[in-house]
Amino acid sequence: MQDPRERPPEAREAADNAHAQFADPRSEFVGILRLWQAYDDAHEELTQSRLRDWCGKRFLGFLRMREWRELHRQLKLLCEELGWREEAAEQALLPLLAGAPAGEERGAGDRPTRGELHRAARLAREGKATAAASTPVPAPVPKGSNAGAGAAKAEPATRFGARERAAAYQSLHRALLAGLPTQVGHRTEKGDYQAPRQRRFQLFPASPLAKKPPPWVLVATLLDTQKVWGLTAAAIEPDWAIAELPNLLARKHFDPRWSRAQGNVLASEQISLFGLVLAPKKPVHYGRIDPPGAHDLFVHQALVTGEIDTKASFVAANLKTLEQAREEEAKLRRAGLVADEHWQARWYLDRIPGDLHSATGLDAWYRRLGEEQKRGLRWSAADLLPGEGGQEDLFPKYLPLGDARLPLHYRFEPGAIDDGVTLEVPLPLLNALDPARLSWLAPGFVADKASGLIRGLPKAMRRNYVPAPDFGRAFFEAFPKPSADAITGELARFLSRTTGVSVAALDFEEAALEPHLRMNLRLREDPSRGGQVLAESRDLDALRTQFGERAGRAFAARAGRALAAAASELRGFPDTPIPLQVAGEAGVPGWPALVDEGDHAVLRVFADRAQAEDAHPRGVDRLLRIALAEKARQARKQLPVSPKLGLLYAAIEQFGSGPEAKAKEKEQLRADLVEAALNAVLAEGLADIRDAGAFQRRGEAAGRQLFAEAMARLQLAEQILAAVAELKPKLEEPLMGWARGNLDDLRGQLDGLVHPGFLRHTPAEALAQFPRWLKGMLLRAERALRDPARDQARMLELKPFADALAAAQSRGEADGPGWQALRWDLEELRVSLFAQELGSRGGVSPKKLAQRLASLHGGR
């Protein structure tokens, strides 16, 4: 039957306006339905002549409308003959016939939610009643109205919400899909539509859907001209076609996988209608499609990996046993000992029924088992590590430190940051670690580490200890447990005794070992503050450099609870005696000590005894200087400093010129002399002062000695400055007679001794030797002019030590006691080389200084 709507050329705009009252922006089928309902209502109310006028005003062909009505009558008669029951379409489709509110304005509450749309689609696929079935039946439309549009126009649109209209829209188009299964189209990237059987079409330009084409459409007719056009179109959803055309669909399943969230084995299903893909990747339960395959995936991807949420306790128990077995494998550093995933899967497949492929099914089956059957589902260590026993003695789980037990973890993964053995260290105990004990790792590593150390020896030495693995095993048999010394010291003595060839601990290059043969330290924050990992390193010194101060504060905060003054500023000695040792964190002993803070001291507890012994004398020194402040002020006033001496000192301090500079010369010299005197009277015996009585006695004795010592410092300063004044002209570069290197060395030596602040900064014992050292420089300068080659030859003996001190200075290590001792011994060596008649103290020699330098490099 032809379309009854007419569009004469002379009245196209009027015809379009007349037809617009029946139009729907999403579906032309709805427009046809509204047109039919309006005509049916008009046919019941109007005479033939008025009905003809009604059609004319709406640009509808009267005869074609009669043909349409006749066809409708014949179809109704045919249904009655077949015994088919006719439903009241007006009731189900009334929301569509009523149209939409003006401007599509509706409240947010009328919009269907995403969940409601999904539920409607699911009900449609299952063939159940949609929301339309539950829509209240509206009151009958009163007839007899001459409004012209019939019920569609008389019924107010606001009576129906978006959900009711959506349900009615779905019902209509699902019915149309049943009769037009091959007229579905999916919009492609090119803008046209892909239809079943590889056909393509475009929406007819006059269609209301052409301006904004929907993703999926249903068309009544495909008109094949130069292009294929789809006529009479409506927007649809592919789920409607899936629900209405189940017998025409082709289904393909792929990508089966375990879903922990669903607790089931899922697969992706592709649904197509004669080649047109309606659902490309729809998740479905794979167990209904391929039960054996789903069972296999369930075992491999859920049980073996543990990626399952289940109440069956054997899964978690087996994973724990597997982790323990892998720890044993990591300790032995041998790959492939633990039963692999194939064995684990085979073990489960032999015991789990083949129809299980979900978490709920596993839980239900496990509940029905007896206790003996449940125990039979658990792995043992023998199952996972056949032929291998425990290694508790060789690979302990903890490292004892005081009363604490620090966890040890083992991993066999070369290249990983924690390959080998890792020690978990809480921050407060960082400074309490013993580097010698850490060098032994765990007993199971001793033979390999000893072999590695031997292999790292120079070739000339290494050949005395081959084969290295045999010596490594022999060393482990001799030392099955760590000793108090580091492993390098014990190994050196062992090899020397065994072969008779001497080797020293410093000959071993422990830093060159493979990473797994050095302890990995994992530093953690205090558990009370979260316990997160702060750093991970195999270098204990680097960790202490970065976190040592924080670790000391954390240790002191816990260990010094019994010391009332631990957190306060001290400017006088505490009334309570300071003990040598207190109970510290986790049973680790703490070492209380006074710490110099510049203008005051504080009492802290150290985890390292050496640090406490180094800090305490300086803290006592600070409190004594505070106590002697008045005595020092009086001594500065009473010192008789001559103007000449002030000028000599000003040349070193570089105060400039003018009245203010001259006043500063004497004041600075007096202050430095008193400071030097304090250095002398407080030089020794401070480490033993731990109570207020001893502190007071030492302060009184120092106060009595201070002025006399300041006068002695004044006399010493006169000697030093006079020698400097005599020496400096000899170091002015003449026209000839000097080798440049000799002259630079002498100048560098003088600058190193006499510099701004040298009186207050130089230790008292060293400052007392300055006149002799400067006298030696005078003698050297005179002799170097006569024989510069001989001077240069002797200077070369000093160069390695001077270069080492300069390097230590650049690293910031030169203030350490070891380097300071080397620095003053170097001055004595200069005297012994260039001015032997003055005599040297301590019997220094290049060989002794070389040994000391080697020990300093070995401890760094």
SVG drawing of the C-alpha trace seen along z (x, -y; Angstrom):
<svg xmlns="http://www.w3.org/2000/svg" viewBox="-22 -55 146 94">
<polyline fill="none" stroke="black" stroke-width="0.4" points="0.0,0.0 1.4,-3.4 2.0,-6.1 -1.2,-8.1 0.6,-11.3 0.6,-13.8 3.1,-16.6 2.0,-18.7 4.6,-21.0 2.6,-24.2 1.9,-23.5 4.9,-21.6 5.3,-23.8 1.7,-23.5 1.8,-19.7 4.9,-19.4 3.3,-21.4 0.2,-19.2 2.1,-16.0 4.3,-17.3 1.5,-16.8 1.9,-13.1 5.7,-12.9 8.1,-11.5 11.8,-12.5 13.0,-9.0 10.7,-6.8 8.7,-7.2 6.7,-4.1 5.4,-6.0 4.3,-8.8 2.4,-6.2 0.8,-4.8 -0.4,-8.2 -1.7,-9.0 -3.7,-5.7 -5.1,-6.4 -6.2,-9.9 -7.9,-8.7 -9.6,-5.8 -11.0,-8.2 -12.1,-10.6 -13.8,-7.8 -15.9,-6.9 -17.1,-10.4 -17.4,-12.1 -19.6,-11.6 -17.9,-10.6 -18.0,-14.2 -16.5,-15.6 -14.0,-12.8 -12.9,-13.7 -12.5,-17.3 -10.5,-16.1 -8.1,-14.2 -7.8,-17.1 -6.8,-19.6 -4.1,-17.2 -2.9,-16.4 -3.8,-12.7 -5.2,-10.7 -8.8,-9.9 -8.9,-6.8 -5.6,-5.5 -6.8,-5.9 -9.9,-3.9 -7.7,-1.2 -5.7,-1.2 -8.8,-0.8 -10.0,2.0 -6.7,3.8 -7.0,3.5 -10.5,5.0 -9.4,7.9 -6.5,8.6 -8.8,8.6 -11.2,11.1 -8.2,13.3 -7.1,13.3 -10.6,14.3 -10.7,17.2 -7.3,18.4 -8.5,18.1 -5.8,15.5 -6.6,13.3 -6.3,9.6 -4.9,7.4 -6.0,3.9 -3.1,2.1 -4.5,-1.3 -3.8,-0.5 -0.2,0.6 0.7,-2.1 -1.2,-5.0 2.0,-6.7 3.2,-6.8 -0.1,-8.1 -0.2,-10.8 3.1,-12.2 5.9,-13.8 5.7,-16.9 6.3,-20.2 10.0,-20.7 10.7,-17.3 10.6,-19.0 10.4,-16.6 11.7,-16.3 14.8,-14.4 12.7,-11.9 11.0,-10.9 14.2,-10.0 15.0,-6.2 18.2,-5.5 21.0,-3.5 20.1,-0.6 16.5,-0.7 17.4,-0.7 19.7,2.3 17.0,4.1 14.5,3.4 16.9,4.8 17.5,7.9 13.8,8.6 13.4,8.1 16.1,10.7 14.5,13.2 11.1,12.6 9.5,11.4 7.0,8.6 8.5,5.1 7.6,2.0 4.8,1.4 2.9,4.3 2.9,2.8 1.9,-0.7 -1.5,-1.7 -4.2,-1.6 -5.3,-5.2 -8.9,-6.3 -10.7,-5.8 -10.5,-8.7 -13.8,-10.4 -15.1,-10.4 -17.3,-12.9 -14.7,-15.6 -14.1,-17.4 -10.6,-18.5 -9.4,-16.8 -6.4,-14.9 -8.5,-12.5 -7.1,-10.8 -3.6,-11.5 -4.2,-15.2 -6.8,-15.1 -4.8,-13.0 -2.3,-15.2 1.2,-14.0 2.1,-14.9 0.1,-11.9 3.0,-9.6 6.6,-9.7 9.7,-8.8 9.7,-5.2 6.2,-4.5 6.9,-6.0 10.2,-4.0 8.4,-0.8 5.7,-1.4 8.4,-2.4 10.2,0.8 7.1,3.0 6.2,1.5 9.6,1.8 10.2,5.3 7.0,6.3 8.3,4.7 11.7,6.5 9.9,9.8 8.6,9.1 11.6,7.1 14.7,9.1 16.9,8.2 16.1,4.5 18.4,3.7 21.3,1.4 24.4,0.4 26.1,-3.0 29.7,-2.7 32.6,-5.1 31.9,-6.1 28.4,-7.4 26.4,-4.7 24.7,-1.7 25.8,1.9 22.9,4.4 22.7,8.2 24.1,10.1 26.8,7.5 24.4,4.9 24.9,1.2 22.4,-1.7 21.9,-5.3 19.0,-7.0 16.7,-8.9 17.5,-12.6 13.9,-13.6 13.8,-11.3 13.7,-13.1 16.5,-10.8 18.8,-11.9 20.0,-15.1 21.2,-13.1 21.6,-9.5 21.3,-7.0 23.8,-4.1 21.1,-1.4 18.1,-1.7 15.2,0.3 13.9,-0.5 10.7,0.6 12.0,0.5 15.4,0.5 15.2,-1.4 17.9,-0.5 18.7,-3.4 22.2,-4.8 22.5,-4.5 20.6,-2.2 18.2,-4.3 16.5,-3.2 12.9,-4.5 10.6,-4.7 13.3,-4.4 13.4,-4.2 16.1,-4.2 16.4,-0.8 18.7,1.1 20.5,4.3 19.3,6.0 15.8,5.9 16.8,7.9 18.7,10.4 15.5,10.9 13.1,11.1 15.2,13.2 16.9,15.9 16.5,18.6 18.1,16.4 21.3,15.5 24.8,16.9 26.8,17.1 30.6,17.4 32.5,17.7 36.1,16.8 38.6,15.5 37.5,17.8 39.0,16.5 38.5,16.7 36.8,13.7 37.5,13.4 34.8,10.7 32.1,12.9 33.5,16.1 33.0,17.9 34.7,18.7 33.5,16.2 33.9,16.1 33.1,13.4 30.2,14.1 29.8,12.5 26.2,12.4 25.5,11.7 22.4,11.6 23.2,12.9 26.7,11.4 25.8,8.2 27.4,8.1 24.8,7.2 27.0,7.8 30.8,8.0 31.9,9.0 29.1,10.0 30.3,11.8 28.6,15.2 29.2,18.1 31.6,20.4 30.6,23.4 27.3,23.6 29.1,23.7 32.1,26.0 32.1,27.5 35.4,29.5 37.2,26.4 35.7,24.2 36.9,26.7 40.4,26.7 40.5,22.9 39.1,22.8 41.9,25.0 44.7,23.2 43.6,19.6 41.7,19.7 43.0,22.5 46.7,22.6 47.1,18.8 44.9,18.3 42.8,15.7 39.6,16.8 37.4,15.7 36.3,18.9 35.5,20.4 37.3,23.6 40.4,23.2 42.7,25.6 43.4,23.0 44.9,20.5 46.7,23.2 48.3,24.6 49.4,21.1 51.1,20.6 52.9,24.0 54.0,23.0 55.4,19.7 57.4,21.5 58.7,24.0 59.8,21.1 61.6,19.5 63.5,22.8 64.4,22.8 65.6,19.2 67.8,20.1 69.4,22.9 69.8,20.6 68.8,23.4 66.0,22.9 63.5,25.5 63.2,27.3 59.6,26.4 56.9,28.3 55.8,26.1 52.3,24.9 51.7,27.8 52.2,30.2 50.0,28.1 47.2,28.0 47.5,31.8 47.3,32.4 44.0,30.4 42.5,31.9 43.0,35.4 41.0,34.4 38.5,31.8 35.3,33.0 35.2,32.1 31.8,30.3 33.1,27.6 34.0,24.3 32.8,21.6 33.5,20.4 30.0,21.1 30.2,24.7 33.5,25.3 32.2,24.0 29.1,26.2 31.2,29.3 33.8,28.6 31.1,28.3 29.9,31.8 33.4,33.4 34.5,35.2 37.5,34.0 39.8,36.7 38.9,35.7 39.5,32.1 43.0,32.8 43.7,34.8 43.3,31.5 46.3,29.9 49.9,29.9 52.8,30.8 56.4,29.6 57.4,33.0 54.9,32.7 56.4,29.4 60.0,30.0 60.7,33.7 64.0,34.9 64.8,31.6 64.6,31.1 64.5,28.0 67.5,25.6 66.7,23.9 70.3,23.9 71.9,22.8 69.2,20.2 67.7,18.8 64.6,16.7 65.8,14.1 69.0,12.3 69.2,11.8 70.0,8.2 69.7,7.8 66.2,9.1 65.0,8.3 64.8,10.7 65.2,9.0 63.5,10.9 65.6,12.4 64.1,12.9 65.7,14.9 65.2,14.5 66.7,16.2 66.4,13.7 69.7,12.5 69.4,8.8 66.6,8.1 67.3,5.4 66.8,8.0 68.5,11.0 70.1,13.1 69.4,12.4 67.6,9.2 67.5,8.0 64.5,6.0 65.9,3.2 63.7,0.9 65.0,-2.7 65.8,-2.9 68.2,0.1 70.1,-1.1 73.1,-2.4 73.1,0.8 74.0,3.1 77.4,4.7 79.1,4.5 81.3,7.5 78.2,9.7 76.5,8.5 79.5,9.6 78.8,13.3 75.3,13.1 73.7,16.5 75.7,19.8 74.4,21.1 76.2,18.3 79.6,18.5 81.2,21.0 80.1,19.1 81.2,15.8 84.6,17.1 85.1,18.5 84.1,15.1 86.5,13.2 89.4,15.6 88.5,15.1 88.8,11.4 92.4,11.5 95.2,10.3 96.4,13.1 99.8,13.4 98.0,14.1 95.0,16.0 97.1,18.8 98.0,19.9 94.4,20.7 93.0,22.7 90.6,24.2 88.7,21.4 85.4,23.5 87.4,26.1 88.9,23.5 85.5,21.9 83.9,25.1 86.9,25.8 86.5,22.4 82.8,23.0 83.5,26.3 86.0,24.4 83.5,21.6 79.9,23.0 78.8,20.1 79.9,16.4 82.7,15.2 83.1,11.7 85.4,10.6 84.4,9.8 84.5,12.6 87.4,11.1 89.6,11.1 88.8,14.7 89.3,15.8 92.7,14.1 93.9,15.8 92.4,19.2 94.2,19.0 97.5,17.9 97.4,20.8 96.3,23.3 98.8,22.5 101.6,20.6 101.2,17.7 100.3,14.5 97.2,12.6 95.6,9.6 91.9,8.7 92.5,5.5 93.6,7.6 90.0,8.7 87.6,6.6 84.3,7.2 82.6,4.4 83.5,6.3 81.5,9.4 78.3,10.3 75.3,8.5 73.8,11.6 77.0,12.2 76.5,8.9 73.7,8.3 70.8,6.3 69.4,4.0 65.7,2.9 65.3,-0.1 61.8,-0.6 60.1,-3.4 59.2,-2.7 56.1,-0.4 54.3,-2.9 54.6,-5.4 53.5,-3.1 56.5,-0.9 56.9,-1.9 60.2,-1.2 62.5,-4.2 65.4,-2.8 67.0,0.4 70.8,0.8 73.7,3.1 75.9,0.3 75.5,-0.1 77.7,-3.3 75.5,-4.9 72.3,-4.2 73.9,-5.6 75.1,-8.7 71.5,-9.4 69.4,-8.1 71.9,-7.8 70.8,-11.0 67.1,-10.1 67.9,-6.6 69.8,-8.1 67.0,-10.3 64.5,-7.5 66.7,-5.2 67.3,-7.9 63.6,-8.7 62.9,-5.1 66.0,-4.2 66.3,-7.5 62.9,-7.5 64.5,-7.1 66.8,-10.1 64.9,-13.2 67.1,-15.6 67.3,-13.7 65.3,-16.2 66.2,-19.4 68.9,-22.0 71.7,-21.9 74.0,-24.8 75.1,-23.1 75.9,-19.5 72.8,-17.4 72.2,-16.7 71.7,-13.0 74.8,-11.1 75.0,-9.9 75.2,-6.1 77.6,-4.3 74.8,-2.1 71.0,-1.8 68.5,0.7 67.7,-0.4 65.2,0.4 64.3,4.2 67.0,5.1 69.8,3.5 72.0,1.6 72.0,-2.2 75.0,-4.4 74.1,-7.8 76.4,-10.8 76.4,-14.6 76.3,-16.1 77.7,-19.5 75.0,-21.6 77.0,-24.9 75.7,-27.1 74.4,-24.3 74.6,-20.5 71.9,-17.8 71.8,-14.3 71.2,-11.5 71.3,-7.8 73.3,-6.2 72.9,-2.7 76.7,-2.7 79.1,-2.8 81.9,-4.3 79.6,-7.2 78.8,-7.8 82.4,-7.7 83.3,-10.2 80.4,-12.6 80.6,-12.7 84.0,-14.5 82.9,-17.2 79.6,-17.6 81.4,-17.9 83.8,-20.4 80.9,-22.6 79.5,-22.7 82.9,-23.4 83.4,-26.3 80.0,-27.7 81.0,-27.3 84.3,-29.0 82.9,-31.9 83.5,-34.5 87.1,-33.3 87.8,-33.4 86.4,-37.0 88.7,-38.1 91.7,-36.4 91.1,-38.2 91.2,-41.6 94.4,-40.8 96.5,-39.4 99.4,-41.9 99.4,-41.9 102.0,-44.1 101.1,-46.2 103.8,-44.5 102.3,-41.1 98.9,-42.4 100.2,-43.6 101.9,-40.2 98.6,-38.4 96.6,-40.9 98.7,-40.0 97.4,-36.5 93.8,-37.3 93.6,-40.0 91.5,-42.6 92.3,-45.4 93.3,-48.9 92.0,-51.8 91.2,-52.4 88.6,-49.7 90.9,-47.1 93.7,-48.0 91.2,-47.6 90.1,-44.3 93.6,-43.0 94.3,-42.9 90.8,-41.7 90.8,-38.9 94.3,-37.8 93.4,-37.8 90.2,-35.8 92.1,-33.3 94.8,-32.9 92.2,-32.3 90.5,-29.8 93.8,-28.1 94.3,-28.0 90.9,-26.4 91.9,-23.8 94.9,-23.0 93.3,-22.8 90.4,-20.8 92.4,-18.6 92.2,-15.3 90.1,-13.4 86.7,-14.6 85.4,-11.1 85.3,-10.0 83.2,-13.0 79.7,-11.6 78.5,-13.2 78.2,-16.8 80.9,-16.4 83.6,-15.4 82.4,-18.1 82.7,-20.8 86.2,-19.7 87.4,-19.7 85.9,-23.2 87.6,-24.6 91.0,-23.1 90.7,-24.4 89.7,-27.9 92.9,-28.0 95.1,-27.0 93.4,-29.1 95.3,-32.5 98.7,-30.8 98.0,-28.7 96.9,-31.8 100.2,-33.4 102.0,-30.3 99.9,-30.5 100.9,-34.2 104.6,-33.3 104.0,-30.4 102.2,-32.8 105.2,-35.2 107.5,-32.5 105.3,-31.3 104.6,-34.7 108.2,-35.7 109.2,-32.5 106.5,-33.2 107.8,-36.8 111.3,-35.4 110.2,-32.6 107.9,-34.6 110.6,-36.7 112.5,-33.5 109.5,-32.2 109.2,-35.2 110.1,-33.9 113.6,-35.2 114.9,-35.5 116.8,-32.2 117.8,-29.4 114.4,-27.9 112.5,-25.0 108.9,-26.0 107.6,-22.8 109.8,-23.1 108.6,-26.6 104.9,-25.7 105.3,-22.9 106.8,-25.1 104.1,-27.8 101.4,-25.1 102.9,-23.8 103.0,-27.3 99.4,-28.0 98.3,-24.7 99.9,-25.5 99.4,-29.3 96.0,-30.4 93.2,-32.6 92.1,-31.2 95.0,-28.7 95.5,-29.6 92.0,-28.7 91.5,-25.7 94.8,-23.9 94.9,-21.2 97.1,-22.2 99.6,-19.3 100.1,-20.1 100.3,-23.9 103.2,-23.4 105.2,-21.9 104.7,-24.8 108.0,-26.6 110.0,-23.4 108.1,-22.7 108.6,-26.4 112.3,-26.1 112.5,-23.0 110.9,-25.0 113.6,-27.7 116.4,-25.1 114.7,-23.4 114.4,-26.7 118.1,-27.5 119.2,-24.0 116.8,-23.9 118.5,-26.9 121.8,-25.1 120.5,-21.7 117.0,-21.9 117.3,-18.5 117.9,-16.7 115.0,-18.7 112.7,-17.6 113.7,-14.0 112.7,-14.0 109.5,-16.0 108.4,-13.1 108.3,-10.8 105.8,-13.1 103.5,-13.6 101.3,-10.4 100.4,-11.5 99.8,-15.1 97.6,-14.1 95.6,-11.7 95.0,-14.4 93.8,-16.8 91.4,-14.2 90.1,-13.6 89.6,-17.3 87.6,-17.5 85.4,-14.6 84.9,-16.2 86.7,-13.5 89.8,-15.3 88.5,-16.3 88.2,-12.7 90.7,-11.5 92.5,-9.1 93.1,-11.7 94.1,-14.4 96.7,-12.0 98.1,-11.4 98.2,-15.2 100.4,-15.9 102.6,-12.9 103.2,-14.2 104.6,-17.4 107.0,-15.2 108.0,-13.3 108.9,-16.6 111.2,-17.4 112.8,-14.0 113.5,-14.4 114.5,-18.0 115.8,-19.0 116.9,-15.8 119.0,-17.7 115.7,-19.0 114.6,-15.5 111.1,-14.0 108.5,-12.6 106.9,-9.2 109.5,-7.6 107.6,-8.3 108.7,-7.0 107.2,-6.8 106.5,-3.0 104.5,-3.6 102.5,-6.4 101.8,-4.2 100.4,-1.5 98.2,-4.1 97.0,-5.4 96.1,-1.9 94.1,-1.3 92.2,-4.6 91.3,-3.6 90.3,-0.2 87.9,-1.6 86.3,-4.0"/>
</svg>
